[in-house]
Amino acid sequence: MAYREVTMVEIKEVLRQWLSGVPKKRIARRLGADPKTVRRYVRAGERAGLELEQGPAALTDDVLAQVLARLRGDREREHGQGWWRCEEQKDFIEQALKDEVRLKKVWRLLRRRGVEVAYPTLHRFAVEELGFGRASATVPVVDGVPGEELQVDTGWVTHLEPDESGRRRRVRAWIFTPNVSRYRFVYPCFQETTESAIEACEAAWEFYGGVFRVLVPDNTKAIIIKADPLKPKVTLAFLEYAQARGFHVDPTRVRSPQDKGRVERSVRDTREDCFGGEHLVALEDARAHARNWYAEDYGLRLHSTTRRRPREHFESEEKPKLLAAPTEPYDVPLWSNPRVGRAHLAEVERALYSLPTRYINHKLRARADRQLVRFYENNEVVKTHPRMAPGGKSIDASDLPPDKAPYAMRDAAFFESEAARHGDAVGRYAKALLAGPLPWTRMRQARALLSLAKKYGDRRLDEACATALAAEMVDVQRLERMLQLAVAPPPAAPVARVIPIARYLRPASQYALPSAGSGRGNRGEDE
């Protein structure tokens, strides 16, 4: 049989009327309760020390608390066998929950251990005895000083209308919310990158008319390289931007939405309230619609927490406290880590830049802005190039080996000057060889001409070049044949080898033994 649950006020009314002498059945009729329920309340009051003769004045708050405690004790019942099985396995269940094992899996593990228990019983035991599923208490965090802290979040907010090919692009948005005024700013974009984060911040400073002193993002890779509750590492490009604009970056902890609670649910609200049901064709349309929404609609709406209109709240309290707004657009730098290839080239933003031979196979740090590309090794600048468009090249001849640089750079003037060093006629021959359009197509012949100087000497090559120019013959192969068929100059007469006369040379008769020549002659005479 089901009983209607009554409140503490009704229990007190039952006891008050009973102490006033009203019969129990009449009390039940008056209060719409069951007579057995009234009798149970009266018995609980008698066990708490109440007597009919004491009157209503005896029903104090302390006595009523004792009555309620006895009623709760009456409703308690003994736990079943499943509960006691859970008690026996309490240490195992507690350790499994500490190891982040799901309760459903713990139930299956208990069955594997031969412990049969219903899952509702296990869940009730884990909740009541081990505190499973209970959310920890939180504390409200003060809003802080006006104009000091700006929280930012990002997420998908809408789709654009299909283009000519039927493709619908997804649109993200950077959403900024000041801690005090809650005057929201939305900046739609296609990608969540460091460049788009800087662009969104620049647009936010222009919208707010100044710079907040602290930016509180989550741990997006566009801003934070390494998440750490004590020493987070900000991306180099965004850190450089923060230094240029004079604000600090204070990222939240991982999986801690309470660290930026003012903006945590803004993505859903922006998606539904701002972009819901809208038909937008281009990204510029999304930005224009968002601008109208947060300035004219959301900004003038009464905020449920502050009970003030965000736009008026911001202009009156926060805007005067902001840092000065930027006067010039920020040149967004792009940082990368290119490796120098065998061809002395490193790629930065789809363009190629040369570096000296000693950096081949080295991984350098590169910073590219609108004008320059700088390469760093151990925080020292090792090379600077002008910024090139994607597909372009910037090659410095001094970076290449000296013997290969002229050919690689197609420097025809270098070959002419080198040929002139071997003789005037050789220089004029090289100039005639490289004359005309597309001189770089004949640089191999110029190199072959220089090699003839090493093989036949400068004088012979100069004479042959003079003869060839007189006959208007400009052909390196025929020039080499002329040198081969030409009569070689007679060899120089050998230098006479004069043996000087020794100063103290003695005659042969003074030696004790005769010479070998004289001995052989004597033997011949004897024979």
JOUR-V322069 format. One record per residue. N is the residue number from 1. RES is the residue in three letters. PSI is psi as a letter, one per 20 degrees, with the letter a starting at -180 (999 if undefined). OMEGA is omega in radians with two decimals (999 if undefined). D_CENTER is the distance of its C-alpha to the mean C-alpha in Angstrom with 1 decimal. Layout:
<<N	RES	PSI	OMEGA	D_CENTER> <N	RES	PSI	OMEGA	D_CENTER>>
This chain:
<<1	MET	p	-3.10	64.8> <2	ALA	q	3.12	62.0> <3	TYR	q	3.09	62.2> <4	ARG	p	3.12	60.8> <5	GLU	p	-3.13	58.4> <6	VAL	q	-3.09	59.8> <7	THR	r	3.13	58.3> <8	MET	h	3.14	59.2> <9	VAL	h	3.14	61.2> <10	GLU	h	3.09	63.3> <11	ILE	g	3.12	64.0> <12	LYS	h	3.14	65.1> <13	GLU	h	3.09	67.3> <14	VAL	g	-3.11	68.9> <15	LEU	h	-3.13	69.9> <16	ARG	g	3.14	71.0> <17	GLN	h	3.11	73.4> <18	TRP	g	3.11	74.7> <19	LEU	h	3.10	75.5> <20	SER	i	3.08	77.3> <21	GLY	j	3.13	79.6> <22	VAL	p	3.12	78.2> <23	PRO	q	-3.04	78.8> <24	LYS	g	-3.12	75.8> <25	LYS	h	3.10	76.3> <26	ARG	h	3.08	76.7> <27	ILE	g	-3.14	73.4> <28	ALA	g	3.14	71.8> <29	ARG	g	-3.11	73.2> <30	ARG	g	-3.04	72.2> <31	LEU	i	-3.12	68.6> <32	GLY	k	-3.13	68.2> <33	ALA	r	3.10	67.5> <34	ASP	q	3.13	69.1> <35	PRO	h	3.13	72.1> <36	LYS	h	3.09	70.8> <37	THR	g	3.12	67.6> <38	VAL	g	3.13	69.8> <39	ARG	h	3.13	71.8> <40	ARG	h	3.12	68.7> <41	TYR	h	3.14	67.6> <42	VAL	g	3.12	71.1> <43	ARG	h	3.10	71.2> <44	ALA	h	3.10	68.0> <45	GLY	h	3.12	69.4> <46	GLU	h	3.11	72.6> <47	ARG	h	3.10	70.7> <48	ALA	i	3.07	68.8> <49	GLY	j	3.13	72.3> <50	LEU	q	3.07	73.2> <51	GLU	q	-3.05	76.8> <52	LEU	h	-3.08	78.4> <53	GLU	i	-3.07	80.8> <54	GLN	h	3.14	78.0> <55	GLY	r	-3.10	77.1> <56	PRO	h	-3.11	73.8> <57	ALA	h	-3.13	73.4> <58	ALA	i	-3.10	72.6> <59	LEU	m	3.11	69.3> <60	THR	r	3.13	67.0> <61	ASP	h	3.13	63.2> <62	ASP	g	3.14	63.5> <63	VAL	g	3.12	65.9> <64	LEU	h	3.11	63.7> <65	ALA	h	3.09	60.7> <66	GLN	h	3.12	62.9> <67	VAL	g	-3.14	64.0> <68	LEU	h	3.13	60.4> <69	ALA	h	3.12	59.6> <70	ARG	h	3.11	62.6> <71	LEU	h	3.09	61.7> <72	ARG	h	3.11	58.2> <73	GLY	h	3.12	59.9> <74	ASP	h	-3.07	62.3> <75	ARG	i	-3.14	59.5> <76	GLU	q	3.11	57.7> <77	ARG	r	-3.13	58.4> <78	GLU	q	3.06	58.1> <79	HIS	q	-3.14	55.0> <80	GLY	a	-3.12	55.5> <81	GLN	h	3.14	55.2> <82	GLY	h	3.12	51.6> <83	TRP	g	-3.12	50.6> <84	TRP	h	3.03	52.5> <85	ARG	h	3.08	50.9> <86	CYS	h	3.09	47.5> <87	GLU	g	3.13	48.9> <88	GLU	h	-3.12	49.8> <89	GLN	k	-3.04	46.3> <90	LYS	g	-3.12	44.6> <91	ASP	g	3.14	43.0> <92	PHE	g	-3.13	41.6> <93	ILE	g	-3.12	40.2> <94	GLU	g	3.13	38.7> <95	GLN	h	3.13	36.9> <96	ALA	g	3.11	35.6> <97	LEU	h	3.06	34.1> <98	LYS	h	3.11	32.5> <99	ASP	j	3.09	30.9> <100	GLU	k	3.02	29.4> <101	VAL	p	-3.13	31.8> <102	ARG	q	-3.07	32.6> <103	LEU	h	3.10	36.1> <104	LYS	h	3.10	37.2> <105	LYS	h	3.08	36.4> <106	VAL	h	3.11	38.3> <107	TRP	g	3.11	41.2> <108	ARG	h	3.10	41.2> <109	LEU	h	3.09	41.0> <110	LEU	g	3.10	44.0> <111	ARG	h	3.09	46.0> <112	ARG	h	3.10	45.2> <113	ARG	j	3.12	46.7> <114	GLY	j	-3.13	49.8> <115	VAL	o	-3.14	49.1> <116	GLU	o	3.13	49.9> <117	VAL	q	3.12	48.7> <118	ALA	q	-3.10	47.9> <119	TYR	g	3.08	44.2> <120	PRO	h	3.10	45.2> <121	THR	g	3.11	47.0> <122	LEU	g	3.14	44.0> <123	HIS	g	3.13	41.7> <124	ARG	h	3.11	44.3> <125	PHE	g	-3.11	44.7> <126	ALA	h	-3.13	41.0> <127	VAL	g	-3.03	40.7> <128	GLU	h	-3.03	43.9> <129	GLU	h	-3.04	43.9> <130	LEU	j	3.10	40.2> <131	GLY	k	-3.10	38.5> <132	PHE	p	3.05	36.5> <133	GLY	j	-3.14	34.5> <134	ARG	p	3.12	35.3> <135	ALA	p	-3.14	32.5> <136	SER	q	3.14	32.3> <137	ALA	q	3.11	33.6> <138	THR	r	3.12	31.4> <139	VAL	q	3.10	32.2> <140	PRO	p	3.12	31.7> <141	VAL	p	-3.10	29.4> <142	VAL	q	-3.11	30.9> <143	ASP	h	-3.13	29.4> <144	GLY	a	-3.09	29.3> <145	VAL	p	3.10	30.4> <146	PRO	p	3.11	30.5> <147	GLY	j	-3.07	28.0> <148	GLU	g	-2.98	25.8> <149	GLU	p	3.12	23.0> <150	LEU	o	3.14	21.0> <151	GLN	q	-3.07	19.1> <152	VAL	q	3.09	16.6> <153	ASP	r	-3.12	15.7> <154	THR	q	3.12	14.8> <155	GLY	r	3.12	16.4> <156	TRP	p	-3.06	18.7> <157	VAL	h	-3.09	21.9> <158	THR	r	3.02	24.1> <159	HIS	q	3.02	25.1> <160	LEU	r	3.08	26.7> <161	GLU	q	-3.11	30.1> <162	PRO	q	3.08	30.6> <163	ASP	a	-3.08	30.6> <164	GLU	h	3.13	33.3> <165	SER	j	3.14	32.0> <166	GLY	j	-3.09	31.8> <167	ARG	p	3.08	28.0> <168	ARG	o	-3.10	26.5> <169	ARG	p	3.06	23.0> <170	ARG	q	-3.10	21.0> <171	VAL	p	3.00	19.9> <172	ARG	r	3.10	17.2> <173	ALA	p	2.93	17.7> <174	TRP	p	-3.04	16.2> <175	ILE	o	-3.11	19.0> <176	PHE	p	3.12	20.0> <177	THR	o	3.05	22.9> <178	PRO	q	-3.08	24.7> <179	ASN	h	-2.99	26.0> <180	VAL	g	-3.00	29.6> <181	SER	h	-3.09	30.6> <182	ARG	k	3.14	28.1> <183	TYR	n	-2.94	28.3> <184	ARG	q	3.04	25.5> <185	PHE	p	-3.06	23.5> <186	VAL	p	3.13	21.9> <187	TYR	n	3.13	19.9> <188	PRO	q	3.10	19.7> <189	CYS	r	-3.14	17.3> <190	PHE	h	-3.04	16.6> <191	GLN	q	3.10	12.8> <192	GLU	n	-3.10	10.0> <193	THR	r	3.10	7.9> <194	THR	h	3.13	7.5> <195	GLU	g	3.12	11.0> <196	SER	h	3.08	12.5> <197	ALA	g	3.12	11.5> <198	ILE	g	3.09	13.3> <199	GLU	g	3.12	16.0> <200	ALA	g	3.11	16.5> <201	CYS	g	3.11	17.0> <202	GLU	g	3.10	19.3> <203	ALA	h	3.13	21.3> <204	ALA	g	3.14	21.5> <205	TRP	h	3.10	22.9> <206	GLU	h	-3.13	25.4> <207	PHE	g	-3.10	26.4> <208	TYR	i	-3.12	26.9> <209	GLY	j	3.13	28.6> <210	GLY	r	-3.07	26.7> <211	VAL	p	3.02	23.6> <212	PHE	q	-3.05	23.1> <213	ARG	h	-3.10	22.8> <214	VAL	p	3.05	20.1> <215	LEU	p	-3.08	17.2> <216	VAL	n	3.07	16.4> <217	PRO	r	2.94	13.3> <218	ASP	a	-3.04	12.4> <219	ASN	l	3.06	9.5> <220	THR	q	-3.13	7.4> <221	LYS	i	3.10	3.6> <222	ALA	h	-3.10	4.7> <223	ILE	h	-3.04	6.3> <224	ILE	p	3.07	6.1> <225	ILE	g	-3.08	4.8> <226	LYS	p	3.13	8.3> <227	ALA	p	3.12	10.6> <228	ASP	p	-3.10	14.1> <229	PRO	h	-3.10	17.1> <230	LEU	g	-3.09	18.4> <231	LYS	m	3.09	15.9> <232	PRO	q	-3.11	12.3> <233	LYS	o	-3.12	9.9> <234	VAL	q	3.09	8.5> <235	THR	q	-3.03	6.3> <236	LEU	g	-3.11	9.3> <237	ALA	g	-3.13	9.9> <238	PHE	h	3.09	10.0> <239	LEU	g	3.09	12.0> <240	GLU	h	3.11	14.2> <241	TYR	g	3.13	14.8> <242	ALA	h	3.10	15.7> <243	GLN	h	-3.13	18.1> <244	ALA	h	-3.10	19.6> <245	ARG	i	3.01	20.3> <246	GLY	k	3.08	21.4> <247	PHE	r	-3.12	19.6> <248	HIS	q	3.11	17.9> <249	VAL	p	-3.12	14.8> <250	ASP	n	-3.06	16.0> <251	PRO	q	3.13	13.7> <252	THR	r	3.01	15.7> <253	ARG	r	-3.13	16.3> <254	VAL	p	3.13	15.1> <255	ARG	l	3.11	17.6> <256	SER	m	-3.09	19.5> <257	PRO	h	-3.13	20.2> <258	GLN	i	3.14	23.0> <259	ASP	i	3.06	20.8> <260	LYS	l	-3.04	20.3> <261	GLY	h	-3.11	23.5> <262	ARG	h	-3.06	24.4> <263	VAL	j	-2.97	21.7> <264	GLU	g	-3.11	21.2> <265	ARG	j	-3.06	23.7> <266	SER	h	-3.12	23.2> <267	VAL	g	3.13	21.4> <268	ARG	g	-3.13	24.5> <269	ASP	g	3.13	26.8> <270	THR	g	3.14	25.3> <271	ARG	g	-3.07	25.3> <272	GLU	g	-3.02	28.9> <273	ASP	h	-3.07	30.4> <274	CYS	g	-3.00	28.8> <275	PHE	i	-3.12	28.1> <276	GLY	p	3.11	30.4> <277	GLY	j	-3.13	33.2> <278	GLU	q	3.10	32.1> <279	HIS	o	-3.05	32.4> <280	LEU	p	-3.05	29.9> <281	VAL	g	-3.05	29.9> <282	ALA	r	-3.14	27.1> <283	LEU	h	3.11	24.0> <284	GLU	h	3.08	26.2> <285	ASP	g	3.13	28.6> <286	ALA	g	-3.14	26.0> <287	ARG	g	3.12	25.0> <288	ALA	g	3.13	28.7> <289	HIS	g	3.12	29.6> <290	ALA	h	3.14	26.9> <291	ARG	g	3.12	28.2> <292	ASN	h	-3.10	31.7> <293	TRP	g	-3.05	30.8> <294	TYR	i	3.14	29.1> <295	ALA	h	-3.02	31.6> <296	GLU	h	-3.08	34.9> <297	ASP	f	-3.10	34.5> <298	TYR	h	-3.08	32.1> <299	GLY	h	-3.13	32.6> <300	LEU	j	-3.14	36.4> <301	ARG	q	-3.14	36.4> <302	LEU	p	-3.10	37.7> <303	HIS	p	-3.05	34.8> <304	SER	h	-3.10	35.8> <305	THR	g	-3.09	34.7> <306	THR	i	-3.09	35.4> <307	ARG	k	3.08	38.4> <308	ARG	q	3.09	37.7> <309	ARG	p	-3.02	36.5> <310	PRO	h	-3.09	32.8> <311	ARG	g	3.12	33.5> <312	GLU	h	3.13	36.6> <313	HIS	g	-3.12	35.1> <314	PHE	g	-3.07	32.2> <315	GLU	h	-3.09	34.5> <316	SER	h	-3.01	37.0> <317	GLU	h	-3.01	35.0> <318	GLU	g	-3.06	31.4> <319	LYS	g	3.12	31.5> <320	PRO	i	-3.08	33.9> <321	LYS	i	-3.08	31.6> <322	LEU	q	2.99	28.5> <323	LEU	r	-3.09	27.4> <324	ALA	q	3.14	28.6> <325	ALA	q	3.11	26.8> <326	PRO	q	3.12	25.3> <327	THR	i	3.14	28.0> <328	GLU	q	3.10	26.1> <329	PRO	q	-3.11	23.1> <330	TYR	p	3.09	19.9> <331	ASP	o	-3.02	19.1> <332	VAL	o	3.09	15.3> <333	PRO	q	3.10	14.2> <334	LEU	p	-3.12	11.8> <335	TRP	q	3.11	10.6> <336	SER	r	-3.13	10.9> <337	ASN	m	-3.11	12.7> <338	PRO	q	3.05	15.8> <339	ARG	p	-3.12	18.8> <340	VAL	p	-3.11	22.2> <341	GLY	r	-3.12	24.6> <342	ARG	h	-3.13	28.3> <343	ALA	j	3.13	29.1> <344	HIS	j	-3.06	27.7> <345	LEU	q	3.04	24.9> <346	ALA	q	-3.07	21.1> <347	GLU	p	3.08	19.1> <348	VAL	o	3.14	16.8> <349	GLU	l	3.05	16.1> <350	ARG	j	3.04	19.1> <351	ALA	q	-3.05	21.5> <352	LEU	q	-3.12	23.1> <353	TYR	p	-3.08	23.9> <354	SER	q	3.04	26.5> <355	LEU	q	-3.11	26.3> <356	PRO	r	-3.05	29.3> <357	THR	h	-3.06	30.5> <358	ARG	i	-3.13	29.5> <359	TYR	j	3.11	25.8> <360	ILE	p	-3.11	26.3> <361	ASN	j	3.05	24.1> <362	HIS	q	3.07	22.0> <363	LYS	o	-3.09	18.2> <364	LEU	r	3.07	17.6> <365	ARG	p	-3.08	15.0> <366	ALA	p	3.07	15.4> <367	ARG	p	-3.10	15.2> <368	ALA	p	2.99	16.5> <369	ASP	a	-3.07	18.1> <370	ARG	h	-3.03	21.0> <371	GLN	g	-2.97	23.6> <372	LEU	q	2.97	22.4> <373	VAL	p	-3.12	20.2> <374	ARG	p	3.10	20.1> <375	PHE	p	-3.08	19.7> <376	TYR	q	2.93	19.3> <377	GLU	p	-3.08	20.5> <378	ASN	l	3.08	20.6> <379	ASN	j	3.08	19.7> <380	GLU	p	3.12	22.7> <381	VAL	p	3.14	23.0> <382	VAL	i	-3.14	24.7> <383	LYS	q	3.09	24.9> <384	THR	p	3.13	24.6> <385	HIS	q	2.95	25.1> <386	PRO	q	-3.11	25.6> <387	ARG	p	3.14	22.9> <388	MET	q	3.07	24.0> <389	ALA	q	3.10	23.6> <390	PRO	p	-3.09	22.1> <391	GLY	i	-3.12	24.7> <392	GLY	r	3.13	26.2> <393	LYS	q	3.00	27.0> <394	SER	o	-3.04	27.6> <395	ILE	p	3.07	29.8> <396	ASP	p	-3.09	31.5> <397	ALA	h	-3.14	34.8> <398	SER	i	3.11	34.7> <399	ASP	i	-3.05	31.7> <400	LEU	q	3.07	33.9> <401	PRO	q	-3.07	36.8> <402	PRO	h	-3.10	40.0> <403	ASP	i	-3.11	42.0> <404	LYS	i	-3.06	39.5> <405	ALA	g	-3.11	38.1> <406	PRO	g	-3.14	41.2> <407	TYR	g	-3.14	41.2> <408	ALA	h	-3.13	37.5> <409	MET	i	-3.13	37.7> <410	ARG	l	-3.09	41.0> <411	ASP	n	-3.13	42.8> <412	ALA	h	3.14	46.5> <413	ALA	h	3.12	47.7> <414	PHE	g	-3.13	46.7> <415	PHE	h	3.09	49.0> <416	GLU	g	3.14	51.8> <417	SER	h	3.11	51.6> <418	GLU	h	3.13	51.5> <419	ALA	h	3.14	54.6> <420	ALA	h	3.10	56.5> <421	ARG	h	-3.12	56.3> <422	HIS	i	3.10	58.5> <423	GLY	q	-3.11	61.1> <424	ASP	g	-3.14	61.9> <425	ALA	h	3.12	62.9> <426	VAL	g	3.10	59.8> <427	GLY	g	3.12	57.6> <428	ARG	h	3.11	59.6> <429	TYR	g	3.12	59.3> <430	ALA	h	3.12	55.5> <431	LYS	g	3.09	55.4> <432	ALA	h	-3.14	57.6> <433	LEU	h	-3.08	55.5> <434	LEU	j	-3.13	52.3> <435	ALA	q	3.11	54.0> <436	GLY	r	-3.14	53.3> <437	PRO	q	3.10	50.2> <438	LEU	l	-3.11	47.2> <439	PRO	h	-3.10	48.2> <440	TRP	i	3.10	45.1> <441	THR	i	-3.13	46.8> <442	ARG	j	-3.14	49.6> <443	MET	h	3.07	47.6> <444	ARG	h	3.09	48.4> <445	GLN	h	3.09	52.1> <446	ALA	h	3.09	51.5> <447	ARG	h	3.08	50.0> <448	ALA	h	3.10	53.0> <449	LEU	g	3.12	55.3> <450	LEU	h	3.12	53.8> <451	SER	h	3.10	54.3> <452	LEU	h	3.11	58.0> <453	ALA	h	3.10	58.4> <454	LYS	h	-3.04	57.4> <455	LYS	g	-3.03	59.7> <456	TYR	i	3.13	62.9> <457	GLY	q	-3.07	62.5> <458	ASP	g	-3.05	62.1> <459	ARG	g	-3.11	65.8> <460	ARG	h	3.14	66.5> <461	LEU	h	-3.14	63.3> <462	ASP	g	3.11	64.2> <463	GLU	g	-3.14	67.7> <464	ALA	h	3.12	66.5> <465	CYS	h	3.10	64.0> <466	ALA	g	3.11	66.8> <467	THR	g	-3.12	69.1> <468	ALA	h	3.14	66.4> <469	LEU	h	3.11	65.6> <470	ALA	h	3.11	69.4> <471	ALA	j	-3.13	69.6> <472	GLU	l	3.11	66.3> <473	MET	o	3.13	64.8> <474	VAL	n	-3.13	61.0> <475	ASP	o	-3.04	60.0> <476	VAL	h	-3.12	58.5> <477	GLN	g	3.10	59.9> <478	ARG	h	3.08	63.4> <479	LEU	g	3.12	63.0> <480	GLU	h	3.10	62.3> <481	ARG	h	3.06	65.4> <482	MET	g	-3.14	67.5> <483	LEU	h	3.13	66.4> <484	GLN	h	-3.08	67.3> <485	LEU	i	3.14	70.7> <486	ALA	q	3.13	71.6> <487	VAL	p	-3.14	74.3> <488	ALA	q	3.12	72.7> <489	PRO	q	-3.14	74.3> <490	PRO	q	3.14	76.9> <491	PRO	q	3.14	75.7> <492	ALA	q	3.14	76.7> <493	ALA	p	3.14	79.9> <494	PRO	q	3.14	79.2> <495	VAL	p	-3.13	79.8> <496	ALA	p	3.14	83.1> <497	ARG	n	-3.11	82.8> <498	VAL	p	3.13	85.6> <499	ILE	o	-3.12	86.3> <500	PRO	q	3.12	87.6> <501	ILE	p	3.13	90.9> <502	ALA	q	-3.07	90.5> <503	ARG	h	-3.06	92.2> <504	TYR	l	-3.12	94.0> <505	LEU	p	-3.12	94.7> <506	ARG	q	3.09	97.8> <507	PRO	q	-3.07	100.3> <508	ALA	h	-3.10	100.1> <509	SER	i	-3.13	103.4> <510	GLN	i	3.12	102.0> <511	TYR	q	-3.08	99.7> <512	ALA	h	-3.11	101.2> <513	LEU	q	3.10	100.2> <514	PRO	q	3.13	101.1> <515	SER	r	-3.09	98.4> <516	ALA	h	-3.12	97.4> <517	GLY	g	-3.14	98.8> <518	SER	h	-3.14	102.2> <519	GLY	g	-3.14	102.4> <520	ARG	h	3.12	101.8> <521	GLY	h	3.14	104.4> <522	ASN	h	3.14	107.0> <523	ARG	h	3.14	106.4> <524	GLY	h	3.12	107.0> <525	GLU	h	3.13	110.2> <526	ASP	h	3.14	111.5> <527	GLU	999	999	110.8>>
